């Protein structure tokens, strides 16, 4: 199944409190539960003004549905085509 990276612009998201992060994760999980087992949120990286979220899903459209249900923007969705890390050089 394809893997995607989602870029979400949210000003000052890096300053979220632990409680705000927990509530955001709950909202995301609630939306995932409504969409069924075809979509999986793997994890997210937070920077000061953006989230970068990794999903496994059959299509970008399903990720857009998740964004609508959860209330989080999906400013950019890209299918991940490969992985590059230090072990790639070996």
Phi, psi and omega per residue, in radians:
X1 nan 2.475 -3.125
X2 -1.088 2.654 3.070
X3 -2.042 2.458 -3.073
X4 -2.242 2.691 2.945
X5 -2.000 2.339 -3.112
X6 -2.051 2.224 3.081
X7 -1.750 2.217 -3.132
X8 -2.184 2.060 3.095
X9 -1.523 2.036 3.116
X10 -2.433 1.821 -3.095
X11 -0.939 2.345 3.096
X12 1.079 0.399 3.132
X13 -1.074 -0.464 3.120
X14 -1.167 -0.262 3.119
X15 -1.671 0.158 -3.132
X16 -1.070 2.448 3.072
X17 -1.307 2.856 3.062
X18 -0.987 -0.642 3.133
X19 -1.172 -0.713 3.101
X20 -1.133 -0.681 3.088
X21 -1.119 -0.742 3.130
X22 -1.094 -0.770 3.126
X23 -1.117 -0.700 3.094
X24 -1.094 -0.726 3.103
X25 -1.115 -0.673 3.102
X26 -1.114 -0.762 3.116
X27 -1.070 -0.727 3.116
X28 -1.127 -0.794 3.132
X29 -1.094 -0.684 3.101
X30 -1.066 -0.752 3.110
X31 -1.132 -0.720 3.110
X32 -1.058 -0.730 3.133
X33 -1.073 -0.602 3.121
X34 -1.248 -0.511 -3.075
X35 -1.513 -0.302 3.105
X36 1.699 -3.038 -2.979
X37 -1.429 -0.075 -3.094
X38 -1.310 -0.315 -3.115
X39 -2.027 2.385 -3.128
X40 -2.336 2.248 3.012
X41 -1.535 2.125 -3.097
X42 -1.521 -0.987 3.076
X43 -3.043 3.026 3.132
X44 -2.372 2.610 3.019
X45 -1.918 2.354 3.104
X46 -1.893 2.342 2.945
X47 -2.015 -3.012 -3.082
X48 -1.073 -0.698 -3.034
X49 -2.207 0.194 -3.130
X50 -2.574 2.694 2.916
X51 -1.870 2.500 2.949
X52 -2.151 1.926 -3.017
X53 -1.933 2.439 3.109
X54 -1.842 2.241 3.139
X55 -2.269 2.651 2.927
X56 -1.975 2.159 -3.085
X57 -2.797 2.747 3.132
X58 -1.268 -0.349 -3.112
X59 -2.763 2.772 3.051
X60 -1.171 -0.500 3.122
X61 -1.054 -0.665 3.118
X62 -1.171 -0.603 3.079
X63 -1.184 -0.667 3.064
X64 -1.091 -0.693 3.082
X65 -1.065 -0.734 3.113
X66 -1.068 -0.741 3.132
X67 -1.059 -0.745 3.119
X68 -1.112 -0.799 -3.123
X69 -1.167 -0.662 -3.058
X70 -1.471 -0.351 -3.111
X71 1.496 0.117 3.098
X72 -1.647 2.463 3.110
X73 -1.226 2.733 2.985
X74 -2.245 1.403 -3.036
X75 -1.181 -0.558 -3.141
X76 -2.651 2.320 3.095
X77 -2.210 2.168 3.135
X78 -2.256 2.369 3.036
X79 -1.289 2.342 3.104
X80 -1.391 2.171 -3.081
X81 -1.768 -0.179 -3.129
X82 3.102 3.089 -3.119
X83 -2.239 2.383 3.094
X84 -2.239 2.195 3.096
X85 -2.621 -3.137 -3.082
X86 -0.975 -0.544 -3.115
X87 -1.265 -0.253 3.089
X88 -1.058 -0.493 -3.116
X89 -1.291 -0.224 -3.073
X90 -1.474 nan nan
